[in-house]
Amino acid sequence: MNGATLLWGLLFSSIGLGFFIYGRKQTRAVPLVCGIVLMIYPYFVPSTVWLVVIGVLLCVVPYFVRV
């Protein structure tokens, strides 16, 4: 793990916390699940490039999927 991976992981985990809180208060499943996944996935992705790609995709999902 290098510094870039740690900082990207911190950024996406913080965004995930925001999605989680929003999804819980609004009782919306998509932001809630995306928030949980955003907080957990940086522990399992070793590459910085994949960390950013997956993080951006997960951040965009709640805007396009409305359930």
C-alpha positions as CSV (number, residue, x, y, z in Angstrom):
1,M,0.0,0.0,0.0
2,N,1.3,3.4,-0.8
3,G,0.1,6.9,0.0
4,A,-2.1,7.4,-3.0
5,T,-4.0,4.2,-2.3
6,L,-4.6,5.3,1.3
7,L,-5.8,8.8,0.3
8,W,-8.1,7.5,-2.4
9,G,-9.5,4.9,0.0
10,L,-10.1,7.6,2.6
11,L,-11.9,9.8,0.0
12,F,-14.2,7.1,-1.2
13,S,-14.9,5.8,2.3
14,S,-15.9,9.4,3.3
15,I,-18.2,9.6,0.3
16,G,-19.6,6.2,1.2
17,L,-20.3,7.4,4.8
18,G,-22.3,10.3,3.3
19,F,-24.3,8.0,1.0
20,F,-24.9,5.6,3.9
21,I,-26.2,8.4,6.2
22,Y,-28.4,9.8,3.4
23,G,-29.8,6.4,2.4
24,R,-30.6,5.5,6.1
25,K,-32.4,8.8,6.7
26,Q,-34.3,8.8,3.5
27,T,-34.9,5.0,3.6
28,R,-33.5,4.5,0.1
29,A,-31.8,1.2,-0.6
30,V,-29.5,2.2,-3.5
31,P,-27.5,5.0,-1.7
32,L,-27.5,2.9,1.5
33,V,-25.9,-0.2,-0.3
34,C,-23.5,2.0,-2.3
35,G,-22.4,3.7,0.8
36,I,-21.7,0.4,2.6
37,V,-19.8,-0.9,-0.4
38,L,-17.8,2.3,-0.8
39,M,-16.7,2.1,2.8
40,I,-15.6,-1.6,2.6
41,Y,-14.2,-2.1,-0.9
42,P,-10.9,-0.2,-0.4
43,Y,-9.7,-2.9,1.9
44,F,-9.9,-5.5,-0.8
45,V,-8.6,-3.6,-3.9
46,P,-4.8,-3.4,-4.0
47,S,-4.4,-1.3,-7.2
48,T,-4.8,2.4,-7.1
49,V,-6.2,2.5,-10.7
50,W,-8.9,-0.1,-9.9
51,L,-9.6,1.7,-6.6
52,V,-10.4,4.9,-8.5
53,V,-12.3,3.2,-11.3
54,I,-14.5,1.2,-9.0
55,G,-15.0,4.2,-6.6
56,V,-16.1,6.5,-9.4
57,L,-18.6,3.9,-10.7
58,L,-20.0,3.3,-7.3
59,C,-20.4,7.1,-6.7
60,V,-22.3,7.5,-10.0
61,V,-24.7,4.5,-9.4
62,P,-27.1,6.3,-7.0
63,Y,-27.7,9.1,-9.5
64,F,-28.8,6.8,-12.3
65,V,-30.5,4.0,-10.4
66,R,-33.7,5.2,-8.7
67,V,-35.6,2.6,-6.7
